[in-house]
Amino acid sequence: MRHVLSALVHNQPGVLATVSGMLASRGFNIESLAVGETERHNVSRMVFVVNGDDTVVDQVRKQLDKLVPVIRVDDISAEDFVERDLMLIKVQCPSDKRPEVFQLTESFRGRVVDIQHANVMIEISGTEGKVEAFIELMRPYGILELTRTGRIALVRGDARPQTAEEGT
């Protein structure tokens, strides 16, 4: 089963290596990973997607929770959450194909962020399914390069988990 884990961690060197090393040592492949500063400069949020049995993932979550730089870890898979993926994609696009490519980009609420003589670079954000669908539509044009951020996610609603340590 696919699990989306959201971890609040101290924003300091080595935290990513510590967390990813612990997951690797338990045999988990990280399918997606995004890390960034939160609303507090000394706290980062790590969102990672792993596949595994519910019981095993819960045990790994508890082990992550015990790591010193980790403030809290939540498996938000069962929650009502919003997730997004950001992608930049460079596509072959001679001038005669631009109207088609631009129209597809607009229909996916994307943006053309760079135009060259023979290619364009497009920014798309959305669910994994939306990003994957756009990639498939761009394949016939010729994908030159592609990069993605990995999933980011937040639980819906007003309440947000908080620990005593977060208040410091």
C-alpha positions as CSV (number, residue, x, y, z in Angstrom):
1,M,0.0,0.0,0.0
2,R,1.1,3.5,-0.8
3,H,1.8,5.7,2.3
4,V,2.4,9.5,2.4
5,L,4.5,10.4,5.4
6,S,4.9,14.0,6.6
7,A,7.7,14.7,9.0
8,L,8.6,17.9,10.8
9,V,12.3,18.0,11.4
10,H,14.9,20.4,12.7
11,N,16.3,22.4,9.8
12,Q,19.9,21.4,10.2
13,P,22.6,19.6,8.1
14,G,22.4,15.8,8.0
15,V,18.7,15.3,8.8
16,L,17.9,14.1,5.2
17,A,20.7,11.6,5.4
18,T,19.6,10.4,8.8
19,V,16.0,9.9,7.8
20,S,16.7,8.4,4.4
21,G,19.3,6.1,5.8
22,M,16.9,4.8,8.4
23,L,14.3,4.1,5.7
24,A,17.0,2.4,3.5
25,S,18.2,0.2,6.4
26,R,14.6,-1.1,6.8
27,G,14.4,-1.9,3.0
28,F,12.1,0.9,2.0
29,N,12.5,2.6,-1.4
30,I,11.5,6.2,-1.3
31,E,9.3,6.8,-4.3
32,S,9.0,10.5,-3.8
33,L,10.7,13.0,-1.5
34,A,10.4,16.7,-1.0
35,V,12.0,18.7,1.7
36,G,11.6,22.4,2.5
37,E,11.5,25.0,5.2
38,T,8.1,25.5,6.9
39,E,6.5,28.7,8.2
40,R,9.3,28.6,10.8
41,H,12.8,28.9,9.5
42,N,14.3,26.4,12.0
43,V,11.8,23.6,11.0
44,S,11.5,21.8,7.7
45,R,8.8,19.5,6.4
46,M,9.8,16.2,4.7
47,V,7.1,14.6,2.6
48,F,7.9,11.1,1.3
49,V,6.0,8.4,-0.4
50,V,6.8,4.7,0.4
51,N,5.0,1.5,-0.4
52,G,4.5,-1.1,2.3
53,D,2.3,-3.0,4.7
54,D,0.4,-0.8,7.1
55,T,1.9,-2.5,10.2
56,V,5.5,-2.2,8.9
57,V,5.1,1.4,7.8
58,D,3.6,2.3,11.3
59,Q,6.6,0.7,13.0
60,V,9.0,2.7,10.7
61,R,7.0,5.8,11.5
62,K,7.5,5.2,15.2
63,Q,11.2,4.6,14.7
64,L,11.6,7.8,12.7
65,D,9.8,9.6,15.5
66,K,12.5,8.5,17.9
67,L,15.3,10.1,15.9
68,V,16.8,13.2,17.6
69,P,16.3,15.7,14.7
70,V,12.7,14.5,14.1
71,I,10.0,16.5,15.8
72,R,7.0,14.4,14.6
73,V,6.1,12.0,11.8
74,D,2.5,11.5,10.6
75,D,1.2,8.9,8.1
76,I,-1.3,11.2,6.4
77,S,-2.4,8.5,3.8
78,A,-5.8,8.0,5.6
79,E,-6.4,11.7,6.1
80,D,-8.1,14.1,3.8
81,F,-5.1,15.8,2.3
82,V,-4.0,17.9,-0.7
83,E,-1.0,16.8,-2.6
84,R,0.9,18.4,-5.5
85,D,3.8,17.6,-7.7
86,L,5.7,20.3,-9.7
87,M,7.3,19.5,-13.0
88,L,9.5,21.3,-15.6
89,I,9.5,19.6,-19.0
90,K,11.4,20.6,-22.0
91,V,9.7,19.5,-25.3
92,Q,10.8,19.6,-28.9
93,C,8.5,22.3,-30.4
94,P,9.2,23.7,-33.8
95,S,7.1,26.8,-34.6
96,D,4.5,24.9,-36.5
97,K,3.7,22.7,-33.4
98,R,3.6,25.6,-30.9
99,P,-0.2,26.2,-31.1
100,E,-0.9,22.6,-30.2
101,V,1.6,22.4,-27.4
102,F,0.5,25.8,-26.0
103,Q,-3.2,24.7,-26.1
104,L,-2.4,21.5,-24.3
105,T,-0.4,23.4,-21.7
106,E,-3.2,25.9,-21.1
107,S,-5.8,23.1,-20.8
108,F,-3.6,21.6,-18.0
109,R,-3.3,25.0,-16.4
110,G,0.4,24.9,-17.1
111,R,2.7,27.8,-18.1
112,V,5.3,28.0,-20.8
113,V,8.4,29.4,-18.9
114,D,11.0,29.4,-21.7
115,I,10.8,29.4,-25.5
116,Q,13.7,28.6,-27.8
117,H,13.9,28.1,-31.5
118,A,13.3,24.3,-31.4
119,N,11.9,23.7,-27.9
120,V,9.8,25.0,-25.1
121,M,10.0,24.5,-21.4
122,I,6.7,24.1,-19.5
123,E,5.8,24.2,-15.8
124,I,3.0,21.9,-14.6
125,S,1.7,21.4,-11.1
126,G,-1.0,19.2,-9.8
127,T,-1.7,15.7,-8.7
128,E,0.5,12.8,-9.7
129,G,-2.2,11.7,-12.2
130,K,-2.4,15.1,-13.9
131,V,1.4,15.3,-14.2
132,E,1.6,11.8,-15.6
133,A,-1.2,12.5,-18.1
134,F,0.6,15.6,-19.4
135,I,3.8,13.7,-19.8
136,E,2.0,11.1,-22.0
137,L,0.5,13.8,-24.1
138,M,4.0,15.4,-24.6
139,R,5.7,12.1,-25.6
140,P,4.8,12.4,-29.3
141,Y,6.4,15.8,-29.5
142,G,9.7,14.6,-28.1
143,I,10.6,15.1,-24.5
144,L,14.1,16.4,-24.2
145,E,14.4,16.7,-20.4
146,L,12.1,16.4,-17.4
147,T,12.4,17.1,-13.7
148,R,9.9,16.8,-10.9
149,T,9.9,18.0,-7.3
150,G,8.3,14.9,-5.7
151,R,5.1,15.0,-3.8
152,I,4.3,17.8,-1.3
153,A,1.2,17.4,0.9
154,L,-0.7,19.0,3.7
155,V,-3.8,17.7,5.6
156,R,-6.9,19.7,5.0
157,G,-8.7,21.6,7.7
158,D,-8.0,24.1,10.4
159,A,-6.3,21.9,13.0
160,R,-2.7,21.1,12.6
161,P,-0.6,18.8,14.7
162,Q,1.7,20.6,17.1
163,T,4.2,19.4,19.6
164,A,5.5,21.2,22.7
165,E,8.9,21.3,20.9
166,E,7.4,23.3,18.0
167,G,6.6,26.2,20.3
168,T,10.3,26.8,21.0
